[in-house]
Amino acid sequence: MTNSLIHPTALIHPNATLAADVEVGAYSIIGEHVEIGSGTVIGPHVVINGHTRIGAHNRIFQFCSIGEVPQDKKYANEPTRLEIGDHNTIREFCTFNLGTAQDVGVTRLGNHNWIMAYVHLAHDCQVGNHTIFANNAQLAGHVEVGDYAILGGFTVVHQFVRIGAHIITGMGTILLQDVPPYVLVSGNPAAPHGINSEGLKRRGFSSASVMAIKRAYKTLYKSGLNLADARALIADTEQAELQPLAEFLANSPRGIVR
């Protein structure tokens, strides 16, 4: 390639598809089946492999490994994928793996996510939009993360765990079960410590909505009810902000942090 935005030491397969304004830094390697959208900046010493599609206006910093084969012994070179949306920041030394044939076959990262250094997204993870993963957050395979979730540094997530929208974890949290929307958790293993009130206010939740979520939290965690009865009470509400919580609780086969 003769594009002046691509460093002459970068190795880009001739079949890779890059928008005309993509920047690629020194010594980066981009494989045959990679697609990269407009305005994306790839730093130096980045390796992007596999059937990987990266959207527009992302910035990927140096020393990342993006779209490499999954760390799964069952993987047999199936053409699984990695999909990254738009406007994401991916800091140094992150590792994102392809999906596997045992799941949906694709690992996904949505839009407007802030991914700090040394984060790992294992095969088949599904991450939403506007999340923040602090340094060394680690997701095992098949993990789902909802919009606006914040994972504190060194948060470690067991495979198949579901993480609801607007949650926050403390530094060093170990997640072995699902985290319902809005909840603040920390510890090893994780325990609930209220709701993410400040985050909800910053995102425009009204005082009435925050109070309704607090009441639901008390029903779930402070009332002494068993999970089935607490879930039924929350499901009976007609308040819109509690519908995501009710739906999450109705579909949590691993059980929740409680």
C-alpha distance (Angstrom), angle and dihedral (degrees) to the residues before:
residue distance angle dihedral
M1 . . .
T2 3.80 . .
N3 3.81 97.0 .
S4 3.83 107.5 134.2
L5 3.83 89.4 -143.1
I6 3.80 90.1 65.7
H7 3.78 116.1 77.4
P8 3.83 112.2 -122.3
T9 3.81 91.4 -124.1
A10 3.82 93.3 56.9
L11 3.82 115.6 106.7
I12 3.78 112.0 -142.1
H13 3.80 121.9 174.8
P14 3.81 110.6 -122.8
N15 3.82 90.6 -125.7
A16 3.80 94.1 55.1
T17 3.81 114.2 108.9
L18 3.79 116.0 -134.2
A19 3.81 126.6 169.5
A20 3.79 112.9 -116.9
D21 3.80 94.5 -106.2
V22 3.81 98.9 47.4
E23 3.81 112.8 126.8
V24 3.82 119.9 -144.8
G25 3.80 122.3 -171.2
A26 3.77 132.1 -141.0
Y27 3.81 119.5 -58.1
S28 3.78 95.1 0.1
I29 3.80 118.0 146.4
I30 3.81 123.9 -146.6
G31 3.79 120.0 -172.4
E32 3.77 134.7 -136.3
H33 3.81 100.2 -95.0
V34 3.80 98.7 43.3
E35 3.82 123.1 121.1
I36 3.82 120.8 -168.7
G37 3.79 124.5 -173.3
S38 3.77 133.2 -138.5
G39 3.78 121.4 -63.7
T40 3.81 96.1 13.3
V41 3.80 117.5 141.6
I42 3.81 120.2 -152.4
G43 3.80 114.0 -164.7
P44 3.80 127.6 -143.3
H45 3.80 122.8 -68.2
V46 3.82 94.6 18.1
V47 3.81 120.2 145.5
I48 3.82 117.0 -154.8
N49 3.78 114.9 -178.2
G50 3.79 143.7 157.4
H51 3.79 128.7 35.2
T52 3.79 91.9 -33.5
R53 3.78 127.5 161.1
I54 3.80 118.6 -168.0
G55 3.80 119.3 -173.9
A56 3.79 133.0 -145.1
H57 3.79 131.8 -52.0
N58 3.78 98.4 8.2
R59 3.79 123.7 146.3
I60 3.79 118.2 -149.6
F61 3.78 114.8 -172.9
Q62 3.79 128.6 -145.4
F63 3.80 126.6 -63.1
C64 3.82 97.3 20.4
S65 3.82 122.3 144.9
I66 3.79 108.6 -148.4
G67 3.82 125.7 -178.5
E68 3.78 98.7 4.4
V69 3.81 120.7 154.3
P70 3.81 115.0 -78.4
Q71 3.78 121.8 -95.6
D72 3.80 90.1 -117.4
K73 3.80 123.2 118.3
K74 3.81 90.2 -147.6
Y75 3.79 91.9 62.5
A76 3.82 109.5 113.2
N77 3.81 102.9 -179.5
E78 3.79 95.0 -82.6
P79 3.84 112.5 167.6
T80 3.80 94.3 -105.9
R81 3.78 121.2 158.7
L82 3.77 150.4 -133.0
E83 3.80 119.1 -148.9
I84 3.81 123.3 -168.3
G85 3.80 120.0 -176.6
D86 3.80 130.9 -150.2
H87 3.82 136.2 -58.0
N88 3.80 97.1 15.4
T89 3.80 125.4 150.7
I90 3.82 113.1 -148.7
R91 3.78 113.7 -175.5
E92 3.81 132.1 -154.3
F93 3.82 125.2 -46.0
C94 3.81 97.5 6.0
T95 3.81 118.7 155.4
F96 3.81 121.6 -154.6
N97 3.84 117.8 179.2
L98 3.79 132.9 -156.5
G99 3.80 121.2 -105.1
T100 3.79 126.1 -101.9
A101 3.78 135.9 -122.6
Q102 3.81 89.0 -118.3
D103 3.82 89.9 70.5
V104 3.81 134.3 23.4
G105 3.79 90.1 -49.7
V106 3.78 96.4 -121.4
T107 3.80 137.4 84.8
R108 3.82 111.5 -148.6
L109 3.79 137.0 -161.4
G110 3.80 114.2 -178.2
N111 3.81 130.4 -153.3
H112 3.81 136.1 -53.7
N113 3.80 95.4 12.6
W114 3.82 123.3 156.3
I115 3.80 108.2 -146.8
M116 3.79 115.1 -177.3
A117 3.80 129.4 -155.3
Y118 3.81 124.4 -53.5
V119 3.82 95.7 10.8
H120 3.81 116.0 155.1
L121 3.81 123.9 -153.3
A122 3.79 107.6 -172.0
H123 3.79 126.0 -155.8
D124 3.81 119.1 -54.8
C125 3.81 96.4 8.6
Q126 3.80 114.2 152.1
V127 3.81 113.6 -153.8
G128 3.79 122.0 -178.5
N129 3.80 132.0 -151.9
H130 3.81 135.6 -59.9
T131 3.80 94.5 14.7
I132 3.81 126.3 150.2
F133 3.80 120.4 -147.7
A134 3.79 111.8 -172.9
N135 3.80 122.7 -148.2
N136 3.80 116.3 -51.4
A137 3.80 97.4 5.6
Q138 3.80 103.8 159.4
L139 3.82 126.2 -158.7
A140 3.79 120.6 -167.3
G141 3.80 120.1 -151.0
H142 3.81 125.2 -57.0
V143 3.83 95.5 15.4
E144 3.82 119.5 152.6
V145 3.82 121.4 -152.6
G146 3.80 122.9 -170.4
D147 3.80 128.7 -140.3
Y148 3.81 119.4 -70.3
A149 3.80 93.5 11.2
I150 3.81 114.9 153.0
L151 3.79 119.7 -153.5
G152 3.78 114.9 -164.0
G153 3.78 121.9 -135.7
F154 3.80 115.9 -66.6
T155 3.81 93.1 11.2
V156 3.82 107.5 159.8
V157 3.81 120.1 -158.9
H158 3.82 124.7 -160.0
Q159 3.80 118.5 -132.6
F160 3.83 117.8 -83.4
V161 3.81 93.2 17.7
R162 3.81 116.4 143.3
I163 3.80 119.5 -144.8
G164 3.79 118.0 -161.4
A165 3.78 129.0 -136.6
H166 3.82 121.5 -81.8
I167 3.82 95.3 14.8
I168 3.78 125.2 139.3
T169 3.80 130.1 -157.2
G170 3.78 128.6 -157.2
M171 3.79 122.9 -122.4
G172 3.79 113.5 -74.4
T173 3.80 95.4 15.6
I174 3.82 118.3 163.6
L175 3.82 112.4 -151.4
L176 3.80 114.8 -160.3
Q177 3.82 96.9 155.3
D178 3.79 137.7 34.1
V179 3.81 121.9 -70.0
P180 3.83 114.2 -142.4
P181 3.80 119.5 -135.0
Y182 3.82 118.7 -79.0
V183 3.83 96.1 14.8
L184 3.81 127.4 131.7
V185 3.81 112.6 -143.2
S186 3.79 136.2 175.0
G187 3.78 142.2 160.0
N188 3.80 140.6 58.1
P189 2.93 104.2 -51.0
A190 3.79 95.5 17.6
A191 3.79 120.4 -107.1
P192 3.83 129.3 -172.3
H193 3.81 119.8 -102.9
G194 3.79 105.1 177.7
I195 3.78 130.2 -74.1
N196 3.80 132.5 -50.4
S197 3.82 92.2 -102.5
E198 3.78 97.4 160.7
G199 3.79 93.2 48.9
L200 3.81 91.5 49.8
K201 3.81 92.1 51.1
R202 3.80 91.3 49.6
R203 3.82 89.1 53.8
G204 3.79 93.6 53.5
F205 3.80 102.3 -97.7
S206 3.80 108.7 155.7
S207 3.80 122.4 -121.4
A208 3.81 88.5 -109.0
S209 3.79 91.6 53.6
V210 3.80 92.5 48.6
M211 3.80 90.1 50.2
A212 3.80 90.9 50.2
I213 3.81 90.0 51.8
K214 3.81 90.3 48.8
R215 3.81 90.3 52.7
A216 3.80 90.4 50.1
Y217 3.81 89.6 49.8
K218 3.80 90.2 53.4
T219 3.80 89.9 49.6
L220 3.78 90.6 51.5
Y221 3.80 99.7 40.8
K222 3.83 111.6 14.6
S223 3.80 107.4 34.9
G224 3.80 98.2 77.4
L225 3.80 90.4 -123.6
N226 3.76 119.6 138.3
L227 3.78 116.0 -110.5
A228 3.80 95.3 -100.7
D229 3.81 93.7 53.1
A230 3.82 93.5 43.6
R231 3.78 90.2 48.8
A232 3.82 90.8 51.0
L233 3.81 92.5 51.8
I234 3.80 92.3 50.0
A235 3.80 91.5 46.3
D236 3.82 90.6 55.5
T237 3.79 93.2 62.2
E238 3.79 120.9 102.3
Q239 3.81 95.3 -156.2
A240 3.79 109.8 122.4
E241 3.82 95.9 -141.1
L242 3.82 90.4 58.8
Q243 3.81 95.8 52.8
P244 3.83 94.0 83.2
L245 3.81 88.9 51.5
A246 3.81 92.9 48.5
E247 3.81 92.3 47.9
F248 3.81 91.7 47.8
L249 3.81 92.8 50.9
A250 3.81 90.7 49.2
N251 3.81 90.5 57.6
S252 3.79 106.9 42.6
P253 3.81 109.4 113.5
R254 3.82 93.2 167.6
G255 3.78 92.1 55.0
I256 3.79 125.2 -120.5
V257 3.79 135.1 -85.8
R258 3.79 100.9 -89.7
